[in-house]
Each structure stands twice: as structure tokens, then as C-alpha cells.
Amino acid sequence: MNSRFSFALIGLFVLVLTGVFVGVVLWLSAGTTQKTYETYVAFMRESVSGLGENSSVKYLGVEVGKVRKIELDRDNPERVRLLLQIEPHVPIKEDTVAVLSTKGLTGLTHVELTGSTKDAPPLRARPGQPYRVIATRPSLFTRLEDSVPELLSELQAFAANGNQVAKQLADLLDSSNLQKTAAILESVEQLTADLSTQVSSVSAILRDATTVSQNAARASHHVPALIQRASGALEAVQEAADSIGRVTSEYERLAADSQRELHAVGRETLPQLNATLLEMQQLADALRRFTQDLEQSPGMLLYGRPARPPGPGE
């Protein structure tokens, strides 16, 4: 009887414990939501040491997924194929780049997504590809490792150049070169002295030119008065030419009226009279030409008539 009671008690305890366990599991599962992921592929051309399955995938430092699988690329053994599970709301675009990032000295590595821009189109799978492929970039340690040989070669080249410069300085400080340098410096000093003398001569020429300019400026103040007097002279000459013209016309008219009366004596005096009239006419023409030349070039009163250009063969 007692044994049956104890078995029943044990069975009841097991049932109660099972119910409590199931209740806890249901309660915990009710408080959590099942996450969904989208699968992407990234190919790395460097060591993925420190990266394992279920390692974090972060977008600008925010965890947005995990690494589902790591394996060598079957088509290219120089690459490592990473299968990434990323939450669907993460903006993976064509310019998104995956980079391996290591946490300090711990050696733990995760995949960091960067480079997405606002206006870039979303990343899509190409024909024949089961997953969308995210572009990759070498990690910081890989870039440093690749740059070390180049840096060492540049340091070696710099050291070689330094040795060459030191040798050239030693050659320059040789006694014969020092004498040549002293001679060059002496020549430079002599050239400087000559240049100073030439500068003094140029300064004197500039002062003379300044004096000439000032004299010309003072003379230019008298030009308006000279031009005014020349204009008055032109008017006087013009009036004289007009008077001579009128006298000549009157003289010709009187000669015509008295031609009959003077016909007898005209055989002797008429040629002289005609010659006089011709000279007066030439004088009037000369005065008119002088007036025209003076109007075209008033400066001839100061500098004289301009020289006639030489003709052919002169």
C-alpha cells in the first residue's frame, strides 16, 4: 500500500515538473520573436582567421546579422566564400562593401558593412547567381601588411639618396672645390658691383627723362596760346588773300573796259600788265595754299613745313 502511494506521488511530481517545464518554455517562446534573414555572399581574398560561423555582421557598428557558413571558393581557391545572413530591413546597395574588422587585441573578427549611399540602387542578384554578392575590400591589417614592403623599399631608396648627398657634400667641401667656390663668390660680388653701377646710370637716365617730361608739360601750357595766335594769323592771311582776289578781279574788269582805248599803246604795256596780273594771281594762289596747309598742320608755325617724302629712286 505504501509502495503504491509513493509511486503515485513520484508520478505526480514528474507530471507537475513536466508541466512547469513546458510552461516555462512556452512563456519564453512567447516573449521572443523569430527573426528572418536574407542570404548574401561575400568573397574575401585574405585570411579570415578569427572569424567563425555565427560571427557578427555589423552595419556601421550595429549588429544586423551573422555569418552562416565559411568555406573556400571552389572556382577560385585564392578566395574565401562567406555566406552571410542579414536582416531584411538593412539597406544593402550596389556600393555596399564588406570588410573584416578585428576587435583590438582579442583577435575576435566580424564582418563590417560600409559604403552605402542614399541614392545608390539596391543590390540585386545577377543572372545565374543564387545569392546577391556583396563587394569586399581588404582589411586594415592587410593594407598595412601590403604597404610594409613598399615602405621598406622607399626607406632604402631614401637611405641611398642620403648617402649620395653626403658624398656630394664631402666632394663639395674638398679644398679644390672650396677654391672654385670662392672664385665663384668673388665673380658674383664683382657682378653685383657692376649691376649697382648700371642701376645708378639707369637712375640718372630716368631722372633726365623725368626732367624732359616736366619741361614738355610746361611747354604744353603755351601750345593753346600759340594755336590761338596761329588761328588769328590764318584769318588775317585769309582776309589778305580775299582782298587780293577782289583787287585782281577789279583790275581785270578795268583792263577789259580800257582795252580799246589802250589798244594803241597796249602793244608795248599790255605784256607787262598781263605779267603783273599773272604774278598777282600766283600770289593769291600761293596764299590760299599756305592757308590750307596751315589749317591742316598748325604745328608748321612752330616746327616748319614737314619734309617731303622721297620719291622713287631718291
HUMOWO-V481161 format. One line per field, one symbol per residue. ss: DSSP state (2 for helix, 1 for strand, 0 for the rest). phi: phi as a letter, one per 20 degrees, with the letter a starting at -180 (. if undefined). burial: + if it has 9 or more other ideal C-beta (glycine too) atoms within 8 Angstrom, else -. Layout:
# HUMOWO-V481161
ss: ???
phi: ???
burial: ???
This chain:
# HUMOWO-V481161
ss: 02222222222222222222222222222200000011111111000000000001111001111111111100000001111111100000100011111100000011111100000001000000000111110002222222222222222222222222222222220022222222222222222222222222222222222222222222222222222222222222222222222222222222222000002222222222222222222222222222222222000222200000000000
phi: .fffffffffffffffffffffffffffffeddfedcdecccdddbfdfndcfmffdddlnefcrbeebcbfffebfeddeddddcffeffecfefcdcfcdelefnfcceddbnfdfeffffcfegndfcfdefcbgffffffffefgfffffffffffffffffffffffeffffffffffffffffffffffffffffffffffffffffffffffffefgfffffffffffffffffffffffffffffffffefffeffeffeefgfffffffffffffffffffffffffcffffednffffffefne
burial: ------------------------------------+-++++++-+-+--+---+++++----+++++-+--+-----+++++++++--+-++-++++++++------++++++-+---+--+-----+-++++++-++--++--+------------------------------++--+--------------------------------------------++--++-++--++-++--++-++--++--+---+--+---+---+--+---+--++-++--++-++-++---+-+--------------
